[in-house]
Every structure is written in C-alpha cells, then in structure tokens.
Amino acid sequence: MGLFGDDQGKTEKPTPSRLTEVRNRGDSPLSRELVQGGVLFVAALLMMWCGEWLIDAFAQVLRQGLTVDLDGRSLDQIPGVCQEMLSALSIIMPPFAVFVLTLTGATLLIGYGQIGVSWSSEVIGFKLERLNPLANWKRVFNVQALVRTGFAAIKLVVLVAVLWMVVGDRLPSLLRLHEQTFATAASTIADLAMSLMLWVGAFVTTIAFIDFIWQRFSFAKRNMMSKQEVEDERKRAEGDPAIKLRQRRARLELLRHRMMAEVPKADVIITNPTHFSVALRYDRKRDAAPLVVAKGMDEVALAIRTLAKAHGVPLMEDPPLARALYRAVKVGQTVPERFYQAVATVLGHVYRLKGRTA
C-alpha cells in the first residue's frame, strides 16, 4: 500500500472535473504553514514601518487617561465619559486599523492566492461520520498529520536557533537592563522583539514554501485517477459513444425519410448509373437555380431510383455529372454556377421528353 492509500492503477493526472469535485468537498492544496509564516513576516515588516506610530498612539492615550482630571474635565456624567472614549478612539484607531486591515488582507491574499476563491456547502454541513472515532483516528494518524508534525518540529528547531542567534550576542546587555533607564530598557527590548519577529518570520516563510510544494504534490498524488476513471468521466462529459451513435443514426434516418419524400417532386434523377443518384428540381417561380433535393450512394442511390420510377420521374445517365454533383452539392443547396451548362442540357432534354409525351 502506498503512502497515499490504495493508488494501484492510478497513473493519470486528475482531470479539471475531478479537481472541481474534490475542491467542492473542501479538499485543496492549502499550505497553512505558508499562511502563518507569511502573515508573521508581514507583521514584522508592518511593525518596522508603523510600529512607532502605534506605540506613540498608545502612549498618548495613556498620558491622556492619567492627566484627564488635571484638565478640569468632569467624568461624573455620561457625556464626559463618552467624550473621553471618543477622543481615545480617534487617537488609537488609525494605526490599529492599519495593522488589522493589512494583516487581514495579507491572510486572505496568501490563503486564497494558493487555492482561489470557492464556496463549498459540503464543508460547513453536518456529517454524522465526523463523529465516528475510527474515521477521526485515521485523520489524526496519516501522512498529512505526520508531515505537519515534522514541520512543527522543524519550526521549533528554527525558533530555538533564531532565538539563540538574535539573543546570544545581546545577552550581556539584557542582564544589565535593571541598570538602564526605563526609556533605554524599553528601546532595547523593542529592538530585540523586532529582530526576533523579523528573523522568525523570514525563516518560517522559507520553510513554509517547502510545505507549499509538498501540499501541491500530495494533492495531485491523492487525486490521481485510473485510465478507466478518466474514460468514464469523459463518457459522462461527452456522452456514451454507443448512445451518440444511435442518436446519429436516428437523425440520419429522419433526414433520409425527409429527403426521400422530395424525390417524387424532382424533375430528373441523374445517375452513375448504379453507384450515385442525384435528384434535381427546378421551379422558375421559386428556385433561383436547380436545386438538389436528394442524393445517395449505393443502397440509397438504388432506393432513390426505385422511388423515382414508381412516380414517373425520369432518370438520366451522366456518370461524371452525377459524381461531381454528389461530392460538391449538399441536399437543399442550389447547383453551383460551374454546373449550369451541364444541368441545363439535362433539364432541356427532360423537358423535351415530357413535351413529346404530353
């Protein structure tokens, strides 16, 4: 048994229809590691860009809260409290909104950028099998779970290594923080926190790209299809060839019946004399040129000749013209101009015969 279950005979890449089906079930090649690492890295860059703005806003709100009574403003009434809260919000909300919206946008961009935007009702719907302990046990102990555990261990090692790399050289100064002023100590800790966040975010994002590649590979692997499955899906999409053949035969039979109904109305049947038959009609009042109302080869040609004899339609043997008209003109189309002279000769002869008979 393979790592991804019973994949015996599954050698074909998943079709677009199969990919759509599994995505509707909630299965997608989403790397959560990449989302976490990318958002952490964006947060570090965001702190470098406008972290001071956010800290200054918090400090201003704190100072305002500590000195509000000194300004002579009364907080004994609701309007005064509301005024102070609105003032604090107006200070803190701009940088806070920038942080929240940027991180939210980064999460959506990295997440949906991997799999696209899709909606699946099957994922949020209630399923009784989710309460099955055996099924849950299989979900916990599978290849995906082992890979996630491996990545968690790697991330732990990376975090310890980055922590030692960043903190190791600064450890003596950190041990003397109590000797520094509050502002200096706060600046040292903030600088250390920024370095840690930036380095951790960069390393975790790099590792997450490996998980991204793995998720793509495992998604394609577990959705591989057998040749029979691909053939069955093609039949569902295009229709069963046997059914399509029967439908085509039925359409041809209907067209043949309609065509044969026009043979008695023809003016002449041009024959090969055995292999081809082409029925022509020319009515000066409604036809701009002679019209092919029926044509056929072999058995159909014989049926046309038999029906024409039964209804008194004259047959004219002209093998070159019969073959040319059969190949060049479809039923219901007028004769092309290059055949006018030959067809006019045949029709003239037919009209003379009819006149003599009359």
ZAMARGU-4260 file (C-alpha; in steps of 0.2 Angstrom, whole numbers, plus 5000, padded with zeros to 4 digits):
<rodrens>
0) 5000/5000/5000 | 5007/5017/4995 | 5009/5032/5007 | 4993/5040/5000 | 4982/5025/5001
5) 4977/5012/4988 | 4983/5021/4972 | 4986/5005/4962 | 4982/5008/4944 | 4980/5027/4947
10) 4993/5033/4934 | 4983/5048/4926 | 4983/5066/4932 | 4967/5072/4939 | 4955/5080/4926
15) 4948/5098/4929 | 4931/5090/4933 | 4939/5079/4947 | 4948/5094/4954 | 4932/5104/4954
20) 4923/5089/4963 | 4937/5087/4977 | 4938/5106/4979 | 4919/5106/4982 | 4922/5093/4996
25) 4934/5105/5004 | 4950/5096/4999 | 4963/5109/4992 | 4982/5111/4992 | 4982/5124/5005
30) 4998/5127/5015 | 4993/5133/5032 | 5012/5135/5036 | 5014/5147/5022 | 4999/5157/5028
35) 5006/5158/5046 | 5024/5162/5041 | 5019/5175/5028 | 5007/5184/5040 | 5021/5184/5053
40) 5033/5191/5041 | 5021/5204/5035 | 5018/5209/5054 | 5036/5211/5056 | 5038/5222/5041
45) 5022/5232/5047 | 5030/5234/5064 | 5046/5241/5057 | 5036/5253/5046 | 5022/5260/5058
50) 5026/5251/5074 | 5032/5268/5082 | 5015/5276/5076 | 5005/5263/5086 | 5016/5264/5101
55) 5015/5283/5101 | 4996/5282/5100 | 4995/5270/5115 | 5007/5282/5125 | 4996/5297/5121
60) 4980/5288/5126 | 4989/5283/5142 | 4995/5300/5146 | 4978/5307/5142 | 4970/5295/5154
65) 4982/5299/5168 | 4980/5318/5166 | 4962/5319/5162 | 4957/5326/5179 | 4970/5339/5179
70) 4962/5347/5164 | 4946/5351/5173 | 4935/5339/5164 | 4922/5330/5174 | 4919/5311/5172
75) 4905/5311/5183 | 4892/5312/5169 | 4890/5301/5154 | 4893/5315/5141 | 4911/5317/5149
80) 4914/5299/5148 | 4909/5297/5130 | 4919/5312/5125 | 4935/5304/5133 | 4932/5287/5125
85) 4929/5295/5108 | 4945/5306/5110 | 4955/5290/5114 | 4947/5280/5100 | 4951/5294/5087
90) 4970/5293/5093 | 4971/5274/5093 | 4960/5268/5079 | 4970/5274/5064 | 4986/5264/5067
95) 4976/5250/5074 | 4965/5249/5059 | 4981/5249/5048 | 4988/5234/5057 | 4971/5225/5057
100) 4967/5228/5039 | 4984/5225/5032 | 4986/5208/5042 | 4968/5203/5036 | 4972/5207/5018
105) 4989/5198/5019 | 4980/5182/5026 | 4966/5182/5013 | 4979/5186/4999 | 4991/5172/5004
110) 4977/5159/5008 | 4966/5162/4993 | 4981/5165/4982 | 4985/5147/4984 | 4968/5139/4980
115) 4957/5153/4973 | 4940/5159/4979 | 4927/5145/4981 | 4912/5140/4991 | 4908/5123/4997
120) 4892/5119/5007 | 4899/5101/5010 | 4912/5108/5021 | 4901/5118/5033 | 4887/5105/5033
125) 4884/5092/5047 | 4890/5075/5043 | 4887/5060/5055 | 4903/5051/5050 | 4913/5066/5058
130) 4908/5059/5075 | 4915/5042/5070 | 4930/5039/5082 | 4938/5027/5069 | 4937/5040/5055
135) 4944/5053/5066 | 4958/5042/5071 | 4963/5039/5053 | 4963/5058/5050 | 4975/5060/5065
140) 4987/5046/5060 | 4990/5048/5042 | 5004/5055/5030 | 4997/5073/5031 | 4997/5073/5050
145) 5015/5066/5050 | 5021/5079/5038 | 5013/5093/5049 | 5021/5086/5065 | 5038/5086/5055
150) 5036/5104/5050 | 5031/5108/5068 | 5047/5100/5074 | 5057/5109/5061 | 5049/5126/5066
155) 5053/5123/5084 | 5071/5120/5080 | 5072/5135/5069 | 5064/5146/5083 | 5077/5140/5095
160) 5091/5143/5083 | 5084/5161/5078 | 5082/5165/5097 | 5100/5160/5101 | 5106/5169/5085
165) 5097/5185/5090 | 5098/5185/5109 | 5116/5177/5111 | 5126/5192/5107 | 5114/5204/5117
170) 5113/5193/5132 | 5126/5203/5142 | 5116/5219/5139 | 5099/5211/5143 | 5106/5205/5160
175) 5110/5224/5164 | 5093/5231/5159 | 5090/5235/5178 | 5104/5247/5177 | 5097/5257/5162
180) 5083/5270/5162 | 5066/5265/5158 | 5066/5273/5141 | 5083/5264/5136 | 5077/5247/5143
185) 5061/5249/5133 | 5070/5253/5117 | 5082/5238/5119 | 5068/5226/5122 | 5058/5233/5107
190) 5073/5232/5096 | 5076/5214/5101 | 5057/5210/5099 | 5058/5217/5081 | 5073/5207/5076
195) 5066/5191/5083 | 5049/5194/5074 | 5058/5198/5058 | 5070/5184/5058 | 5057/5171/5064
200) 5045/5177/5050 | 5058/5176/5037 | 5064/5158/5042 | 5046/5151/5044 | 5041/5158/5027
205) 5056/5150/5019 | 5051/5133/5027 | 5033/5136/5023 | 5037/5136/5004 | 5043/5118/5006
210) 5026/5114/5014 | 5018/5123/4999 | 5027/5112/4987 | 5023/5097/4997 | 5004/5101/4998
215) 5003/5103/4979 | 5012/5087/4976 | 5002/5077/4989 | 4985/5085/4982 | 4989/5079/4965
220) 4995/5062/4971 | 4980/5058/4981 | 4968/5063/4967 | 4977/5053/4954 | 4964/5043/4943
225) 4965/5027/4934 | 4963/5026/4915 | 4945/5018/4917 | 4940/5033/4928 | 4946/5045/4915
230) 4937/5036/4902 | 4921/5035/4912 | 4922/5054/4916 | 4925/5058/4898 | 4909/5047/4894
235) 4899/5057/4906 | 4905/5074/4899 | 4903/5069/4881 | 4890/5056/4882 | 4891/5037/4879
240) 4898/5034/4861 | 4885/5020/4859 | 4871/5031/4863 | 4878/5045/4852 | 4880/5033/4838
245) 4861/5028/4840 | 4856/5046/4840 | 4866/5050/4825 | 4859/5035/4816 | 4841/5041/4821
250) 4845/5058/4814 | 4852/5052/4798 | 4836/5040/4796 | 4825/5055/4799 | 4834/5066/4786
255) 4834/5051/4774 | 4815/5050/4776 | 4813/5068/4773 | 4825/5068/4758 | 4815/5053/4750
260) 4799/5062/4752 | 4806/5075/4740 | 4811/5063/4726 | 4793/5062/4718 | 4794/5081/4717
265) 4810/5080/4707 | 4811/5084/4689 | 4825/5072/4685 | 4837/5059/4693 | 4855/5060/4687
270) 4863/5043/4689 | 4880/5035/4688 | 4870/5024/4684 | 4872/5012/4699 | 4883/5020/4712
275) 4877/5038/4713 | 4860/5046/4711 | 4856/5065/4712 | 4838/5071/4711 | 4836/5089/4704
280) 4821/5101/4705 | 4819/5117/4696 | 4804/5128/4698 | 4807/5145/4689 | 4794/5153/4701
285) 4803/5149/4717 | 4821/5142/4713 | 4835/5154/4708 | 4844/5139/4701 | 4841/5120/4700
290) 4840/5113/4717 | 4847/5096/4724 | 4833/5088/4734 | 4840/5071/4737 | 4856/5062/4734
295) 4863/5045/4738 | 4876/5031/4735 | 4874/5013/4733 | 4859/5007/4743 | 4852/5024/4745
300) 4855/5028/4726 | 4845/5012/4722 | 4831/5017/4733 | 4830/5034/4725 | 4830/5027/4708
305) 4816/5014/4713 | 4805/5028/4721 | 4808/5039/4705 | 4802/5025/4693 | 4787/5022/4704
310) 4782/5040/4702 | 4787/5043/4684 | 4802/5054/4687 | 4814/5052/4673 | 4832/5045/4675
315) 4846/5052/4665 | 4863/5043/4665 | 4878/5055/4666 | 4891/5047/4677 | 4903/5062/4678
320) 4890/5075/4682 | 4882/5063/4695 | 4898/5060/4704 | 4903/5079/4703 | 4886/5085/4710
325) 4886/5071/4724 | 4903/5077/4730 | 4900/5096/4728 | 4882/5100/4732 | 4873/5096/4749
330) 4855/5092/4749 | 4844/5108/4750 | 4858/5118/4741 | 4857/5125/4723 | 4868/5119/4709
335) 4884/5130/4708 | 4887/5141/4693 | 4900/5129/4685 | 4887/5116/4683 | 4874/5127/4675
340) 4878/5122/4657 | 4878/5103/4660 | 4862/5103/4671 | 4853/5115/4658 | 4857/5102/4645
345) 4850/5088/4655 | 4834/5098/4660 | 4832/5103/4642 | 4832/5085/4637 | 4819/5080/4650
350) 4808/5095/4646 | 4808/5089/4628 | 4804/5071/4633 | 4789/5077/4643 | 4783/5088/4629
355) 4783/5074/4617 | 4775/5063/4629 | 4762/5076/4633
</rodrens>
